[in-house]
Amino acid sequence: MPTESGSCSAARQAKQKRKSHSLSIRRTNSSEQERTGLPRDMLEGQDSKLPSSVRSTLLELFGQIEREFENLYIENLELRREIETLNERLAAEGQAIDGAELSKGQLKTKASHSTSQLSQKLKTTYKASTSKIVSSFKTTTSRAVCQLVKEYIGHRDGIWDVSVARTQPVVLGTASADHTALLWSIETGRSLAKYTGHVGSVNSIKFHPSEQLALTASGDQTAHVWRYAVQLPVPQPAADSSQQLCGEDEVECSDKDEPDADADPSSDCPTIRAPLTSLKSHQGVVIAADWLVGGKQAVTASWDRTANLYDVETSELVHSLTGHDQELTHCCTHPTQRLVVTSSRDTTFRLWDFRDPSIHSVNVFQGHTDTVTSAVFTVGDNVVSGSDDRTVKVWDLKNMRSPIATIRTDSAINRINVCVGQKIIALPHDNRQVRLFDMSGVRLARLPRSSRQGHRRMVCGSAWSEDHPVCNLFTCGFDRQAIGWNINIPALLQEK
């Protein structure tokens, strides 16, 4: 996630076990570094035409598979010992019941029947245990079509957040560790405006619900409200790219080169250098910010363990929300009600209720075992939370004790986003994948990723645009680019 300054290449360290440490450096003051390859003694001296990065990845994957099957083998041995013990007990009980030694044929019949039952249990247990592995390799049966439509390249460092304007003209916004926020034409991929008012990493961007205003949060301990005025260019005819069916059988190929940092397409677009309003009260990095319903107030989340509610017009601090035990990672507001949800490294997220001006209640949701990277509102009374513990949970606000659905994945999850109309959750992962699930936890698709398309570094965020005719999902990552996708999921598949 975001930083006060720094180079995108430091993002290559995001797969380390302590991701929070490396991100902490990037969100405040990171420098240009090159990732050193993992030492692999097994690779030395071997003659192979595969790139070292591919060989290293293969070794890691097969190592995980070996460990899984080793555990299954141990379970198998234990179950076989149980079978032998039960057979011995069966023979002893048979003698006691008959009062005499059972004939060899009778004993064999009873033992055979018992063994067949236990063998069936063994097969069931084995199949259930291996399903986690097999499901990672089998092809999905869905006919969901996920097509890459446009790439947005212009930032000089990793992109932490992406957002779509809710008013006309509909533009795309990106927040980057290069201290800038960019506005883009969705159709042409051209940058329309650049905001340079922050002196630290821009960690999030959100558009006002009814005006041409943007809200950005930064590692410089402030959040800025700034006005933009853009004119959309006339889209040019684009070459027709072939559609790709999303599936879990996508082949991981070698990484292609990252966008050229020296080529800056945003250099010739208008620059906005100063905010209309600067929200200052935090004593640490401001990691996220969002508008409350109506757009007259804004909420910010900070590494100083607090969230602040501001009056945008006066810049005055209305409420300081305290209670989290560690740094906050995200905040989100309800689209129609005065509700705020904040997530934190303390493994919890909290729901703040401002609907009654005289009472500000708070509810704590516990259920994750690692940092809650984001929590967002969805249709009805549901909240979806994602975590570094590799799970996503769907919660009912009326029943906070346990989630109504849990999605288990193979990688840490970053800033999730929910398509309210189709009830689809987009999960951006540390491992460069983006997966789509429905609200009941059923996997719908995985966005294509190969040497020719997709993200080449950690995917940090996502945003849906339900009204745009072509691009309805946008993703961003440490590879310094945002990508626009066309997602077509048949209604029958969503009802499955």
Secondary structure per residue as TSV (DSSP state, phi and psi in degrees):
chain	resnum	aa	ss	phi	psi
A	1	M	-	360.0	-161.5
A	2	P	-	-82.0	172.0
A	3	T	-	-151.9	163.2
A	4	E	S	-74.4	-30.8
A	5	S	S	-162.6	173.7
A	6	G	-	136.9	173.3
A	7	S	-	-101.1	151.4
A	8	C	G	-69.2	-24.5
A	9	S	G	-67.5	-21.8
A	10	A	G	-66.7	-18.0
A	11	A	G	-66.5	-17.2
A	12	R	G	-66.3	-13.8
A	13	Q	G	-85.7	2.1
A	14	A	G	-68.2	-15.9
A	15	K	G	-85.1	0.5
A	16	Q	S	-68.9	159.9
A	17	K	S	-60.8	-36.4
A	18	R	-	-102.5	73.7
A	19	K	H	-62.0	-34.0
A	20	S	H	-61.8	-33.1
A	21	H	H	-67.2	-47.4
A	22	S	H	-66.6	-37.6
A	23	L	H	-68.4	-34.4
A	24	S	H	-59.0	-41.0
A	25	I	H	-67.2	-44.5
A	26	R	H	-66.2	-34.8
A	27	R	H	-75.1	-11.5
A	28	T	H	-116.4	-51.1
A	29	N	H	-165.2	82.3
A	30	S	-	-100.3	160.3
A	31	S	-	-128.2	165.6
A	32	E	-	-66.6	121.8
A	33	Q	-	-137.4	154.1
A	34	E	-	-107.8	135.8
A	35	R	-	-75.3	129.1
A	36	T	-	-90.7	139.2
A	37	G	-	-67.5	152.3
A	38	L	-	-71.0	134.2
A	39	P	-	-66.4	129.6
A	40	R	-	-129.0	98.9
A	41	D	G	-62.5	-29.9
A	42	M	G	-68.2	-24.8
A	43	L	G	-81.6	-21.8
A	44	E	T	-68.6	135.1
A	45	G	T	82.4	-2.4
A	46	Q	-	-94.7	139.3
A	47	D	-	-93.0	109.3
A	48	S	-	-145.4	144.7
A	49	K	-	-92.6	-2.5
A	50	L	S	-72.7	142.4
A	51	P	-	-60.0	148.8
A	52	S	H	-60.3	-34.5
A	53	S	H	-66.1	-38.1
A	54	V	H	-69.6	-42.0
A	55	R	H	-62.9	-41.3
A	56	S	H	-62.6	-42.7
A	57	T	H	-64.6	-42.2
A	58	L	H	-61.7	-43.3
A	59	L	H	-61.3	-40.6
A	60	E	H	-65.5	-43.1
A	61	L	H	-64.9	-45.6
A	62	F	H	-67.9	-28.6
A	63	G	H	-64.1	-41.4
A	64	Q	H	-64.2	-41.4
A	65	I	H	-63.0	-42.2
A	66	E	H	-61.3	-42.1
A	67	R	H	-64.9	-39.5
A	68	E	H	-62.1	-47.2
A	69	F	H	-71.4	-25.6
A	70	E	H	-65.0	-42.3
A	71	N	H	-62.9	-41.1
A	72	L	H	-64.5	-37.5
A	73	Y	H	-63.6	-41.2
A	74	I	H	-63.9	-42.8
A	75	E	H	-61.5	-39.5
A	76	N	H	-59.7	-45.6
A	77	L	H	-61.9	-42.0
A	78	E	H	-63.0	-41.6
A	79	L	H	-65.9	-36.8
A	80	R	H	-64.7	-38.4
A	81	R	H	-64.4	-37.4
A	82	E	H	-64.0	-38.3
A	83	I	H	-60.9	-46.6
A	84	E	H	-62.3	-42.1
A	85	T	H	-62.2	-44.1
A	86	L	H	-67.3	-35.2
A	87	N	H	-64.5	-41.6
A	88	E	H	-63.8	-41.7
A	89	R	H	-64.7	-38.0
A	90	L	H	-62.3	-42.8
A	91	A	H	-62.8	-42.8
A	92	A	H	-64.6	-43.4
A	93	E	H	-65.3	-35.0
A	94	G	H	-63.7	-39.2
A	95	Q	H	-66.6	-41.3
A	96	A	H	-67.0	-36.8
A	97	I	H	-70.4	-46.0
A	98	D	H	-78.7	-17.8
A	99	G	S	76.6	-0.2
A	100	A	S	-149.2	167.9
A	101	E	-	-70.7	129.6
A	102	L	-	-68.4	147.3
A	103	S	-	-66.1	158.7
A	104	K	H	-61.1	-38.3
A	105	G	H	-68.7	-41.4
A	106	Q	H	-63.8	-44.4
A	107	L	H	-63.3	-39.8
A	108	K	H	-65.2	-38.0
A	109	T	H	-65.1	-46.5
A	110	K	H	-63.9	-45.2
A	111	A	H	-63.6	-38.3
A	112	S	H	-64.7	-41.9
A	113	H	H	-62.9	-44.2
A	114	S	H	-63.7	-42.2
A	115	T	H	-64.1	-39.1
A	116	S	H	-64.1	-39.4
A	117	Q	H	-63.8	-46.3
A	118	L	H	-68.8	-32.6
A	119	S	H	-63.2	-39.4
A	120	Q	H	-64.5	-40.4
A	121	K	H	-63.4	-39.1
A	122	L	H	-62.3	-44.0
A	123	K	H	-63.3	-42.0
A	124	T	H	-62.0	-44.9
A	125	T	H	-62.7	-41.7
A	126	Y	H	-64.5	-44.0
A	127	K	H	-64.9	-40.4
A	128	A	H	-64.9	-38.6
A	129	S	H	-70.2	-36.2
A	130	T	H	-84.8	-9.5
A	131	S	H	-60.9	-32.2
A	132	K	H	-62.0	-36.4
A	133	I	H	-79.3	-48.0
A	134	V	H	-62.4	-39.9
A	135	S	T	-62.9	-21.8
A	136	S	T	-74.7	-18.3
A	137	F	T	-111.7	-22.2
A	138	K	S	-74.6	153.8
A	139	T	-	-79.3	134.4
A	140	T	-	-69.2	145.7
A	141	T	-	-89.2	2.1
A	142	S	-	-73.9	154.6
A	143	R	-	-107.7	29.9
A	144	A	-	-66.3	131.0
A	145	V	E	-105.9	120.5
A	146	C	E	-122.2	109.8
A	147	Q	E	-117.2	129.0
A	148	L	E	-71.7	126.0
A	149	V	E	-105.6	-45.7
A	150	K	E	-151.4	144.3
A	151	E	E	-110.6	138.6
A	152	Y	E	-114.7	102.0
A	153	I	E	-118.6	127.1
A	154	G	-	178.3	-18.6
A	155	H	-	-77.7	154.8
A	156	R	S	-104.1	6.7
A	157	D	S	-153.9	178.5
A	158	G	-	-59.1	150.4
A	159	I	E	-104.2	121.3
A	160	W	E	-85.6	-34.7
A	161	D	E	-146.9	154.9
A	162	V	E	-140.1	144.8
A	163	S	E	-150.8	156.2
A	164	V	E	-119.5	134.0
A	165	A	-	-63.5	145.3
A	166	R	S	-99.8	1.1
A	167	T	S	-125.5	165.9
A	168	Q	S	-80.4	139.5
A	169	P	S	-77.6	144.1
A	170	V	-	-78.7	115.0
A	171	V	-	-124.9	164.3
A	172	L	E	-102.1	138.7
A	173	G	E	-119.7	140.0
A	174	T	E	-129.9	144.4
A	175	A	E	-118.1	130.0
A	176	S	E	-130.1	158.5
A	177	A	T	-71.6	-6.2
A	178	D	T	-83.3	14.1
A	179	H	S	77.5	10.8
A	180	T	-	-126.0	161.5
A	181	A	E	-122.6	138.7
A	182	L	E	-120.1	144.4
A	183	L	E	-108.1	138.3
A	184	W	E	-126.8	150.4
A	185	S	-	-79.4	121.2
A	186	I	T	-64.3	-39.0
A	187	E	T	-72.9	-43.7
A	188	T	T	-97.4	-20.1
A	189	G	-	79.5	9.0
A	190	R	-	-86.0	143.9
A	191	S	E	-78.6	134.0
A	192	L	E	-104.3	-28.7
A	193	A	E	-159.9	150.6
A	194	K	E	-127.3	130.0
A	195	Y	E	-102.0	125.5
A	196	T	-	-123.9	24.0
A	197	G	-	-76.0	-16.8
A	198	H	-	-88.6	152.5
A	199	V	S	-110.3	12.4
A	200	G	S	-139.5	178.6
A	201	S	-	-54.8	137.7
A	202	V	E	-91.4	114.2
A	203	N	E	-96.3	-19.7
A	204	S	E	-158.1	159.6
A	205	I	E	-144.6	134.5
A	206	K	E	-139.0	143.1
A	207	F	E	-97.5	146.2
A	208	H	-	-63.0	145.2
A	209	P	S	-66.9	-21.0
A	210	S	S	-140.1	-8.9
A	211	E	S	-123.2	165.7
A	212	Q	S	-84.3	68.5
A	213	L	E	-127.5	145.9
A	214	A	E	-123.0	146.5
A	215	L	E	-119.1	120.9
A	216	T	E	-123.1	143.9
A	217	A	E	-112.0	147.0
A	218	S	E	-141.5	160.7
A	219	G	T	-71.4	-6.5
A	220	D	T	-82.8	13.1
A	221	Q	S	73.9	19.0
A	222	T	E	-131.2	164.3
A	223	A	E	-123.3	138.7
A	224	H	E	-117.1	141.8
A	225	V	E	-109.7	123.0
A	226	W	E	-137.3	149.6
A	227	R	E	-98.7	144.1
A	228	Y	-	-130.0	152.5
A	229	A	-	-140.6	113.0
A	230	V	-	-126.8	155.4
A	231	Q	-	-120.4	123.3
A	232	L	-	-73.5	133.2
A	233	P	-	-73.7	161.0
A	234	V	-	-75.8	123.5
A	235	P	-	-66.1	141.0
A	236	Q	-	-94.3	149.4
A	237	P	-	-59.4	131.9
A	238	A	-	-108.4	150.6
A	239	A	-	-65.5	139.1
A	240	D	-	-74.8	117.0
A	241	S	-	-94.0	146.1
A	242	S	-	-71.1	141.9
A	243	Q	-	-75.2	151.6
A	244	Q	-	-125.5	133.8
A	245	L	B	-80.3	129.7
A	246	C	-	-74.4	132.4
A	247	G	-	-158.1	165.0
A	248	E	T	-83.4	6.7
A	249	D	T	-101.0	15.1
A	250	E	-	-59.6	132.2
A	251	V	-	-84.4	127.7
A	252	E	-	-80.0	115.5
A	253	C	-	-106.3	176.0
A	254	S	-	-65.6	149.2
A	255	D	-	-66.4	137.9
A	256	K	-	-86.6	169.4
A	257	D	-	-63.7	146.7
A	258	E	-	-74.1	159.8
A	259	P	-	-54.4	144.4
A	260	D	-	-66.8	117.6
A	261	A	S	-69.2	-24.4
A	262	D	S	-77.2	-27.4
A	263	A	-	-84.9	113.4
A	264	D	-	-115.8	91.7
A	265	P	G	-63.6	-19.1
A	266	S	G	-84.8	-2.4
A	267	S	G	-68.3	-25.0
A	268	D	G	-100.4	8.1
A	269	C	S	-95.1	158.0
A	270	P	-	-57.8	144.2
A	271	T	E	-113.3	131.8
A	272	I	E	-105.0	118.3
A	273	R	-	-104.8	-15.5
A	274	A	S	-137.2	146.4
A	275	P	-	-85.4	162.0
A	276	L	S	-74.0	-39.2
A	277	T	E	-142.3	138.8
A	278	S	E	-116.7	123.8
A	279	L	E	-97.5	111.7
A	280	K	E	-126.1	121.0
A	281	S	-	-167.2	-16.8
A	282	H	-	-78.3	153.7
A	283	Q	S	-108.9	17.1
A	284	G	S	-155.9	-178.5
A	285	V	-	-54.4	132.9
A	286	V	E	-91.5	110.8
A	287	I	E	-89.4	-24.4
A	288	A	E	-159.9	158.8
A	289	A	E	-154.2	152.9
A	290	D	E	-154.4	157.2
A	291	W	E	-86.7	138.1
A	292	L	-	-76.4	159.2
A	293	V	T	-54.5	133.4
A	294	G	T	98.8	-27.6
A	295	G	S	80.5	8.8
A	296	K	S	-89.8	-17.6
A	297	Q	E	-129.2	157.1
A	298	A	E	-136.3	150.3
A	299	V	E	-118.8	142.2
A	300	T	E	-125.4	149.9
A	301	A	E	-122.5	138.2
A	302	S	E	-134.9	161.9
A	303	W	T	-74.3	-4.4
A	304	D	T	-83.1	12.0
A	305	R	S	74.5	13.9
A	306	T	-	-125.4	159.0
A	307	A	E	-119.6	139.4
A	308	N	E	-118.1	140.7
A	309	L	E	-107.9	124.8
A	310	Y	E	-118.2	151.3
A	311	D	E	-86.8	116.8
A	312	V	T	-66.9	-39.7
A	313	E	T	-65.7	-39.8
A	314	T	T	-100.8	-10.5
A	315	S	-	66.6	12.5
A	316	E	-	-80.2	144.5
A	317	L	E	-78.7	120.2
A	318	V	E	-90.9	-47.7
A	319	H	E	-144.1	145.0
A	320	S	E	-111.7	119.0
A	321	L	E	-95.9	110.8
A	322	T	-	-115.7	159.4
A	323	G	-	145.6	-28.7
A	324	H	-	-68.6	144.1
A	325	D	S	-88.8	-16.4
A	326	Q	S	-138.0	-175.6
A	327	E	-	-58.7	143.5
A	328	L	E	-80.5	150.3
A	329	T	E	-117.9	-19.0
A	330	H	E	-168.4	159.2
A	331	C	E	-146.1	151.8
A	332	C	E	-149.7	146.5
A	333	T	E	-114.3	153.1
A	334	H	-	-73.8	140.8
A	335	P	S	-69.1	-22.9
A	336	T	S	-127.6	-8.1
A	337	Q	S	-130.1	159.9
A	338	R	S	-82.7	68.3
A	339	L	E	-124.5	142.9
A	340	V	E	-131.5	138.9
A	341	V	E	-122.3	131.5
A	342	T	E	-120.2	141.0
A	343	S	E	-118.3	159.6
A	344	S	E	-150.9	164.8
A	345	R	T	-72.2	-7.7
A	346	D	T	-80.7	12.9
A	347	T	S	73.6	11.5
A	348	T	E	-123.8	164.7
A	349	F	E	-133.1	152.5
A	350	R	E	-123.7	141.6
A	351	L	E	-105.1	122.1
A	352	W	E	-109.4	129.2
A	353	D	E	-111.7	116.2
A	354	F	E	-113.9	18.8
A	355	R	E	-68.3	-33.1
A	356	D	E	-100.1	113.9
A	357	P	T	-57.8	-25.6
A	358	S	T	-90.6	-17.5
A	359	I	E	-129.4	126.1
A	360	H	E	-117.8	93.0
A	361	S	E	-86.3	159.6
A	362	V	E	-139.6	138.1
A	363	N	E	-123.4	138.6
A	364	V	E	-106.2	129.1
A	365	F	E	-106.0	121.7
A	366	Q	E	-119.3	134.8
A	367	G	-	177.0	-15.8
A	368	H	-	-97.5	159.8
A	369	T	S	-111.4	2.9
A	370	D	S	-146.3	-175.9
A	371	T	-	-49.2	130.5
A	372	V	E	-85.9	109.6
A	373	T	E	-79.4	-26.7
A	374	S	E	-166.7	155.4
A	375	A	E	-144.7	130.5
A	376	V	E	-132.4	152.6
A	377	F	E	-81.0	153.0
A	378	T	-	-138.4	-160.3
A	379	V	S	-64.1	148.8
A	380	G	T	65.0	-136.8
A	381	D	T	-107.6	40.2
A	382	N	E	-111.1	148.4
A	383	V	E	-128.3	138.9
A	384	V	E	-113.2	129.4
A	385	S	E	-120.8	142.9
A	386	G	E	-123.2	152.7
A	387	S	E	-145.8	161.7
A	388	D	T	-70.7	-8.7
A	389	D	T	-80.6	9.0
A	390	R	S	72.9	23.2
A	391	T	E	-126.1	155.0
A	392	V	E	-123.8	134.7
A	393	K	E	-125.8	138.7
A	394	V	E	-104.6	127.3
A	395	W	E	-119.2	148.5
A	396	D	E	-100.9	123.3
A	397	L	T	-62.5	-19.2
A	398	K	T	-85.0	-13.2
A	399	N	B	-139.6	96.8
A	400	M	-	-91.4	-2.3
A	401	R	S	-72.1	-36.9
A	402	S	S	-148.2	150.4
A	403	P	-	-73.0	155.1
A	404	I	S	-88.0	-13.6
A	405	A	E	-156.1	145.1
A	406	T	E	-131.5	130.3
A	407	I	E	-111.0	123.3
A	408	R	E	-105.2	132.1
A	409	T	-	-126.6	-178.4
A	410	D	S	-105.1	9.9
A	411	S	S	-154.6	156.3
A	412	A	-	-60.1	149.0
A	413	I	B	-111.5	136.0
A	414	N	-	-101.3	-145.0
A	415	R	S	-72.6	109.3
A	416	I	-	-82.6	163.4
A	417	N	E	-147.4	145.5
A	418	V	E	-118.0	129.0
A	419	C	E	-81.1	106.5
A	420	V	T	-64.8	-42.1
A	421	G	T	-63.0	-46.8
A	422	Q	T	-97.3	-3.1
A	423	K	T	57.8	49.5
A	424	I	E	-116.0	134.0
A	425	I	E	-102.1	128.3
A	426	A	E	-99.1	125.5
A	427	L	E	-113.3	105.5
A	428	P	E	-84.4	132.7
A	429	H	B	-112.8	160.6
A	430	D	T	-63.9	-29.6
A	431	N	T	-87.8	19.7
A	432	R	S	79.9	2.0
A	433	Q	-	-93.6	156.0
A	434	V	E	-131.1	119.9
A	435	R	E	-116.6	151.1
A	436	L	E	-116.8	131.8
A	437	F	E	-130.8	156.4
A	438	D	E	-90.5	178.5
A	439	M	T	-70.7	-16.4
A	440	S	T	-92.2	0.9
A	441	G	S	94.4	9.9
A	442	V	-	-84.9	130.1
A	443	R	E	-74.7	128.3
A	444	L	E	-100.1	-39.9
A	445	A	E	-168.6	168.2
A	446	R	E	-131.5	133.7
A	447	L	-	-66.7	141.5
A	448	P	-	-59.8	139.6
A	449	R	-	-145.4	119.5
A	450	S	S	-149.5	-168.5
A	451	S	S	-71.3	-14.5
A	452	R	S	-102.4	-21.2
A	453	Q	S	-155.1	162.6
A	454	G	S	96.1	174.6
A	455	H	-	-80.2	144.7
A	456	R	S	-105.5	-2.7
A	457	R	S	-135.1	-176.9
A	458	M	-	-53.7	134.1
A	459	V	E	-90.6	122.1
A	460	C	E	-94.6	-35.9
A	461	G	E	-153.9	171.4
A	462	S	E	-151.3	158.4
A	463	A	E	-153.0	134.4
A	464	W	E	-93.5	148.1
A	465	S	-	-130.7	95.5
A	466	E	T	-73.8	-19.1
A	467	D	T	-96.0	-12.7
A	468	H	-	-76.8	134.5
A	469	P	S	-71.3	-22.6
A	470	V	S	-112.6	-63.3
A	471	C	-	-91.7	119.8
A	472	N	-	-119.3	1.5
A	473	L	E	-144.4	136.0
A	474	F	E	-126.0	141.1
A	475	T	E	-130.3	156.9
A	476	C	E	-143.1	157.8
A	477	G	E	-159.1	-173.6
A	478	F	T	-72.9	-7.1
A	479	D	T	-83.5	12.4
A	480	R	S	70.3	20.3
A	481	Q	E	-135.7	154.4
A	482	A	E	-109.9	152.6
A	483	I	E	-130.5	136.0
A	484	G	E	-101.5	132.2
A	485	W	E	-122.1	150.4
A	486	N	E	-107.2	115.7
A	487	I	E	-108.4	121.0
A	488	N	E	-123.9	103.6
A	489	I	-	-114.1	114.3
A	490	P	-	-56.4	147.8
A	491	A	H	-63.0	-34.6
A	492	L	H	-64.0	-34.8
A	493	L	H	-66.9	-38.8
A	494	Q	H	-69.0	-26.8
A	495	E	T	-86.2	-6.0
A	496	K	-	-63.9	360.0
